[in-house]
Amino acid sequence: MKKIILSLLLAIPLGMFAQEQKIAVVNTQTVFEAMPEVESVRTEIDKMTKEFESEFQILQDEYNRKSSDYIAQQDSLSENIKALRQQEIQDIQTKTENFVPMARERIGRRQQELVTPIQEKMTKAIQAVGSENGYTYILVNDPQIILYLGTSAIDATDKVKAKLGIK
């Protein structure tokens, strides 16, 4: 009796694998780039980047101006004023050096905030297409991930785009 039960338990998974599996691929990069929301993200990130570049230029100009003024006037300044101006120039230099990583971090954080809902929307569309079409698996069509997929895989990229209302 135990042998019969064990045989049945072993046969069930084999029967599951014998069923035809529908595999689809989706080029998520193509879908993502076609989504209209992406353009507004680019616009906002470009605007933010230009604002930071402008602010950085102001800091650099201030550093250059104060350094030039100090060099031109250093012979006529007292030691106390020299030390004060040197500290002021050093503070601007430190602020300038810290500005770039801070700006990159803020831009990256904002970009992630804006992109996450778009990615979630795309993921839901992929899941819906998979469910509606009975796909066992939907793989991301990325040459770095998929080494070989064969000819029986279905390209579901257009179906996902249609689900999102993209032509």
N, C-alpha and C positions, 0 to 999 in steps of 0.2 A: 504494500500500500504506500509506504514511504517513497519507494522508487517511482511509482506512478505520479505522485504529487510533485516530486522533484523534477521529473521529466516534463510535466506540464508547466512548472514554473520556469524552467529553462527554455521551453518552446515559445512561451508568450513573448519574450523580448525578440526572439528571432522572427516571429510573425510580424512584429511591429516594424522591424527593419526591412521586411520584404515589401511593405507597402511603398508605393511610389512617393518620393519626396519631391515637392516642388520647391526649387531654389530660385530666388530672384536676386538680382543685384541692383543697387541704386547708387548712382554717382551723386553723393550728397553735396559735393562741391558745386556741381552744375545746378542742382536744385537750390542750394543756398544762394548762389550768385544771382539766380533768376527771381528770387523773392523781392518784391518791391520794398519791403521794410529795410533791406540791406542798404539801399541808397541813402535813406535818412540817417542810418547809423554812420555811414561814411561822411556825410555832410556834417553831422555833429562832431565827429572825431576830428575831421579836418579843421573845423572852426576852433575847437578846443586846442588843437596843436598850434594853430596860428597865434592864438592868444598867448600860449606859453612861449612861443618863439619871440613874440613881441616883447614880452616881459623879460625874457632872457637877454634880448638885445639892449633893453633899458639898463639892466644890471651891468652888462659889459661896457656900455657907454659910460656909465657912472664910474666904474672901476678905471677905465682908461683916462677919463677926465681928471679924476682925483689923483691918479698916479702921475700924470703929466704936470698937474699943478704942483704937486709935492716936489717933483724933481726940479722944476723951474724955481721954486721958492725955498728949497731946503737950506741954502746957504744963509738966508736972512731970517730963518726961524729959530726961536729959542728951543732948547732941548725938550722942554715940557710940551711945546706945541708940536715939535717933530714927533715925539712919542705918541701924542694924541692922533696926529694925522696918519702915522704908520699903523696904529691900531685900527683906525677907521678904514684904511685901505685893506688891511688884513681881514676885517669883518666883511667887507664887500666881496673879497675874493672867496672867503669861506661860503658866504651866501650863494655866490655864483656857482661854486663847485657842488653844493648840495642841491641846487635848483634842478639840474637835469635829471638825476635819479628820482627826485620827488615828482617832477612833471611826468616822467615815463610811468611811474607807479599809478598816478592819478588817471592818466589817459588809459592805461591798461585796465584799471578797475572799472572805469566808466564804460569802456568798450565791452567788457564782460557783462556788465549790467544790461547793456542794450542788446547784446547778441544772445544771451541766454534764453529770453522768451522766443526769439526767432528759431533757435535750435529746438526748443521744446515743441513749438508748432510743427516744425518739420518732422520731428520724431513721432508725433501723434499721427501725422499724415502717413508716414511710412507704416506705422502699426495698423492703421485703418486699411491701407492698400493690402497689406499682408493678410489681414483677417478677411477682407472682402474677396480676395482672389485665392484663398486657401494655400498660401505659401507656407512651407515648413520653416524656411529660413529666408531672411533677407540680409544679404551681406553688403557691406560698404564696398563699392568698386574703387579700391585704392591699390595701385600697383605695389605699394610698399607692404600691403597686408596680404593680398590674394596672390598666391604664386601660380595657381592654375585653377580654372573653374569649369572647363569643359564647355561643350556646345549646348547642353540641355538647360543651362541657366537662362532665366528670363530677365531681360533688362526692364526693370519696373520704374526707371527714372521718369519717363513720361507720365506714367500713372500717378506717381507722387506729385509731380508738377500739376497735373490736372486736378488732383484732390485739393491742392492749394489754390487752384484758380489761376495758375500760371500757364502761359502758352509757350 
